[in-house]
Amino acid sequence: MRLVKSLSAALAFALTFSGMQGLHAANKHTDAEIQQDLAKKLAHKRFVNVQSSVKNGVVTLSGDVDVFSDKEDADRRAHHVDGVNAVRNMINVSSTTKLSDQELRDKLAEKLAYDRVGYGTTAFNSFTIGVHNGVVTLGGVAYGPVDKDSAISLVSNYPGVRDVIDNIEVAPVSPNDDRIRLEVARAVYGFATLNKYAIDPAKPIRITVVNGNVTLTGVVNNEADREAAGIRANGVPGVFKVTNDLQVAGHTRE
């Protein structure tokens, strides 16, 4: 009886192992099949100058695209092909735009300043931009993930940007921080000498709040306005600390 049970167990294991091998074989994709599916995924005029190769399930992408977002999109499409184990993205972002790093930074800063104007969160975003050899590093604090994604998308689609490094933080969800944001905005913009900074929605005194800590950024006309904004923000109940990083036009703070 023990021998019969042992034989039965061995037979069951053999059948299970054989079935697993068959399933694995059925799910296995050849490099040629992956290449064929990949060609369909990249069948778009944006990728007309992109080449691809497949070896042991590893895809290598090369060639040229016009903007960085196309390079990212090609990478995503390749990763979504069944059977792909990894993707080496060697695509070059080539642009006819001949902007210096400083010129590119200034253009992006202007675009970001007006991004999402009309949604009511512009004054609560504070982004930093660095550019080196066309590689853009974004930092600062976004009011929410939608604001962050919008900023990254804008930069990724701008001609001349070769890569994007995302160091943007998203402020944590907090009803108390939301209350403080609104009250600081009212206190600052409601002050007679400061309400002029609300005229241009792209050039406000920016107010970021994280766990009750307020940071003011942007550019004001004079030192008196800078001091007034800090005092007004400090007077809001519930504020733990105010960091006044406002710059005075024409002056560089040490």
Stockholm file with secondary structure:
# STOCKHOLM 1.0

chainA/1-254         MRLVKSLSAALAFALTFSGMQGLHAANKHTDAEIQQDLAKKLAHKRFVNVQSSVKNGVVTLSGDVDVFSDKEDADRRAHHVDGVNAVRNMINVSSTTKLSDQELRDKLAEKLAYDRVGYGTTAFNSFTIGVHNGVVTLGGVAYGPVDKDSAISLVSNYPGVRDVIDNIEVAPVSPNDDRIRLEVARAVYGFATLNKYAIDPAKPIRITVVNGNVTLTGVVNNEADREAAGIRANGVPGVFKVTNDLQVAGHTRE
#=GR chainA/1-254 SS CHHHHHHHHHHHHHHHHHHHHHHHHHHCCCHHHHHHHHHHHTCSGGGTTEEEEEETTEEEEEEEESSHHHHHHHHHHHHTSTTCCEEEECCEECCSCCCCHHHHHHHHHHHHHHTTTTSSCGGGCEEEEEEETTEEEEEEEESSHHHHHHHHHHHHTSTTCCEEEECCEECCCCHHHHHHHHHHHHHHHTSTTTGGGGSSTTSCCEEEEETTEEEEESEESSHHHHHHHHHHHHTSTTCCEEEECCEETTCCCC
#=GC SS_cons         CHHHHHHHHHHHHHHHHHHHHHHHHHHCCCHHHHHHHHHHHTCSGGGTTEEEEEETTEEEEEEEESSHHHHHHHHHHHHTSTTCCEEEECCEECCSCCCCHHHHHHHHHHHHHHTTTTSSCGGGCEEEEEEETTEEEEEEEESSHHHHHHHHHHHHTSTTCCEEEECCEECCCCHHHHHHHHHHHHHHHTSTTTGGGGSSTTSCCEEEEETTEEEEESEESSHHHHHHHHHHHHTSTTCCEEEECCEETTCCCC
//
